[in-house]
Amino acid sequence: RLATKRLPPGSMGLPVIGQSLSLLKAMKANTGDEWFQDRIRKYGPISKLSLFGTPSIFLHGQAANKFIYTCDGNKLANNQPKSISRLMGERSIIELSGEDHKRIRAALVSFLKPEVLKQYVGKLDEEIRHHLDMHWHGKQEVKVGPLMKTLTFNIICSLIFGIERGERRDLLVGLFQELIAGVLAIPVNLPFTQFNRSLQANAKIKAIVMDLIREKRAAFEQQGASPHQDLITCLLSMRDEDNSSVLSDEEILDNAKIVMIAGHDTTSILLTVMVRLFANDPSVYEAVSQVWAFSMTQMDETIFPNPSKFDPKRFEQQVPAPPYSFVAFGGGPRICPGYEFVKIETLAMVHYLVTRFTWKLSCKDDSFSREPLPVFNQGLPIQITPKESSGALQSRALRGDRI
Ligand code: HEM
């Protein structure tokens, strides 16, 4: 009873179900924000509830964010449901804490930091141009949501796994979709359940990636391939003081998978939302295309070789958000390590879009539901018109050539 007295206000709802169904319903209808606001009105910024069979505490606000992101790992630790570890692997960064988390994180950041990412701008650029040639040029209407997903999957596939376009990449797209579907599925492993299909997909992904690790190791050790070719080669080339591998093969597998998942769905949504914003607010499109057309912009001069074409100042002069109020990328020791990568990928794609096309929405419904990531209800179809004259010229600018 003493323990109960110290708990914050709030109801635990029905046994097992708790508030899960009500929250999932609100997210599906994209009224999740209202759902949380209602809670805050009813119980204040800290309340108890039960989600997905687990007693939970809901925290809201800047102070709460600060508490979570600066809290000692012994007091507050990441704790994924068992079903997630079965799908994502027990050695993935999201499962680990303490020294193991630090070691894996340092390995991933060594690949995702700006000085290293600049080596991949060429690959990224090539993927984007290929994607536009295949799916945008020559079309009058395109569905932005699914296309952005294809693009970001292909980019991350090439960077993480170093897999060229072709059969193996196509196979992985389907397998990863099946794997991701299992994350929110009821974790019952019977022949007809989604969870079972996701586990099967996971086993196939494991076989493909383990083959890939063997191939990459042979290429690196016997044929002198560069350790910077892709994330897998980079991770397996890492050695500690006594020359043993920093990461086991299982750790390389689990973390390549997690980066693959964390790295493509999120960015595809960001890009889709940006296209919708530009269509709904022509002044934003106008401002952005002016920046790209005449001064060129880029955030980080370590990434692009010719910074004179980019004007970061106009972005930097904005008043920064107060600490722990903007947490789209999390914070503290687990802050998203893909942040720099997202910036480059988004800037590159938006650059091509605004220099090659104008567009308007061709659907009445441009809303999305959350599953839990946003999914546009109609896929966000848009009508596109090419800007013939400027495309080729502007494209060269991204690769650093002088116009
Ligand atoms: C718009 C795009 C993205 C958003 C909004 C986003 C957001 C986030 C958030 C909120 C977290 C959790 C932080 C926490 O637990 O406190 C996270 C973690 C993570 N993200 Fe991202 N992310 C994005 C893109 C990416 C990309 C492109 C990559 C990789 C290339 C990536 C890799 C990761 C990894 C590996 C973690 C786990 C970090 C850890 O546990 O230490 N993310 N991200």
Residues whose N, C-alpha, C, O or C-beta is under 5 A from the ligand:
A	BS01	HEM	I93 I94 R105 V259 A262 G263 T266 T267 L270 V327 A328 F329 G330 G331 P333 R334 I335 C336 P337 G338 F341 V342
